[in-house]
Amino acid sequence: QFYRFVIFPGKWIKVWYDRLTLLALLDRTEDIKENIFAVLLVVLVSLLGFLTLNQGFCKDIWVLLFCLVMASCQYSLLK
């Protein structure tokens, strides 16, 4: 059994998942305001991360951990 995944209005592709598994995997947000706000927050996280790394607050292994935390924040916002 396949699910019709709508890419654009009138354009879809066959996906060999059931609907609930596909929605849990992608978890799309339909509200445009929330999407724009999430993208703005991602840009803000990246700018603040750049400024923090550029100032040299983190040294050695802490740079790696800071980058991992920043990447997980951006992933969570875009998901």
N, C-alpha and C positions, 0 to 999 in steps of 0.2 A: 504494500500500500504506500502511496506517495502523497505528499502534501504540495499544493500549489503555493509557492513562495512568491509573493508579488514584489517585483523590483520597482517597476514604474506602473502607473495606471495603464492597463491593457497589456502589460508585459510581465510574464511570470515564468518561473522555471520549476521543474519537478525536483523535489527533494525527498529522498527515501527515508524520512523520519515521520513519526506521527506528529500531530500538531502540538501536543503538550511538550514533547521532548524538544522540538524545534524552538518553541517559544521560551522554554527554560534556557536553551543554549544561547539564543540571541537577545532575548529580553528587550525588545524594541520599545522605545518611548515615542508615542505619537504626538505629544504636545510640543509645539515648536518653541514656545517660551522656555520650557525646561531644557530642551536641547541646546538652545543658544546660551542659557545660563551655565550649563555644564561645560560648554566649550570655553566660555569666558573664565570659569574657575580653573580649567586646565591650563589656560594661558597664564593666569595669575600664579599658579603653582610653579610653572616652569620659569617665569621671570623671577620670582622670589628665590627659587632654587639656584638660578644662575647668579643672582646677586650674593647669596650666601656662600656659594662655592668660590666666587670671584674675590670676596673679602678674606677668604682663608680661615674661616671659623673652624672648618673641619680639617683634620690631618690624618694621614695613614689609613687605617681600616675604616675610620669613621666616614670617610668620603664615599666608600663603597656602600656602607649601610645607609647613609643619607640618600644616595642615588636610588637604592632599592626602595626605600620608603617613599621617595618622591614618585618613582615609577608606579608603585602600587596605588598611590593616591590618584594618579592620572588614569590608571586602568579602572579604578572603582568609579571615578566620575564619568568616564566615557561609557562604561558598561551600563 
